[in-house]
Amino acid sequence: MHRLMGVSPSLLQGSVVEKLLAMRADFCRFNEARGCRTAVWYSAGWFLEWHEGSAEAVEQAWKASQTFRWLGKHRMVHQSQGPRGLAETLHIATVHSRETPNDVARRIHSVGRQHELGWAAEPAEIWRQLTAPCLLAGKDAMAAVARENVFAVTSETTGSVELVRAIAEQYRGDVVYQRFAGGDLTGPDVGAAYVDLPHDGQVTRVQALSRGALDNSMVRMSLQQAQCLVLLLGNRGNAAARLAQSIVDLLAEQDVWPAVRLVGACAATCESAVQALAALPQLDVAVRFIDKSHRAPVDAVLEAMSNVSRGTSSFVPARVDTPY
């Protein structure tokens, strides 16, 4: 499989997200005719392209992008032969943060410099480094690759994003917002957000994901680094079971499973989630019952951050054959 990645500055006036979504049909027709797969990312005035397919198809895709008047001068940052990394015909991702075009340009330069120094990176590693930056002061671009602790928080509603905002406010961190879309023209784009925190001498990322975001293949790829998945559960058993089933489907694709922590105020709802997660018998699942105060979910997630790696917490190990 031929893999190529390149960057270019944006010359586009108006909404980049609307432009990319409007061009999904054209991108998909082009790729399907050539057996090519493409991921496109945008942030702060810069585009990143990742193409996979035959050498001829990838070359055609790379040259076609250079004809777009809304893109500036192209620069290749990676080219190699190797296994396929993209799961679908088209992936679109955008990031919205406090970064400036110069910040992104410096990160792109860092990738090139690391390559010169012998960093034999796979496309997925470059993608993570460029598209999911660490905004902690004093941390270089490699922090996105070297990060050891990733805690993903997911919920049926917007609770996970609100929780990440609360954690960011407590730690005075910067929230980075992401949008993802695939090649399915009938499917909506989905949102995510994250904040990076200094924790126990390392960089810890807390990432908020909606249930819909868990179906996106690029989101799934990012979760391969996760140490812990936290499910924020409401009072609806059916919704909790659907959310847990999404986690089962996600982890079925992975060789190494993170710990799973359930946070909720309703015992019956937690039990519904545990029953669904029982499809993975060796999964490390524990429950934390909380009150309905605004701070309770935040405190539970912060506790999981502190204790998962140490193997101790006040979360109760979940067993589907024992009552709550």
Salt bridges, closest charged atoms under 4 A:
ASP26 OD1 - ARG29 NH2 2.43
GLU49 OE1 - HIS51 NE2 2.78
GLU49 OE2 - HIS74 NE2 3.30
GLU59 OE2 - LYS63 NZ 3.76
GLU99 OE2 - ARG107 NH1 2.47
ASP103 OD1 - ARG106 NH2 2.39
GLU116 OE1 - ARG113 NH1 3.21
GLU122 OE1 - ARG3 NH1 3.14
GLU156 OE2 - ARG211 NE 3.05
ASP174 OD2 - ARG98 NE 2.68
ASP189 OD2 - ARG179 NH2 3.19
ASP196 OD1 - ARG147 NE 3.56
ASP196 OD2 - ARG205 NH2 2.71
ASP200 OD2 - HIS199 ND1 3.59
ASP200 OD2 - ARG310 NH2 3.31
GLU253 OE2 - ARG220 NH1 2.92
ASP284 OD1 - ARG261 NH1 3.20
ASP299 OD1 - ARG295 NH2 2.72
GLU303 OE1 - ARG288 NH1 2.05
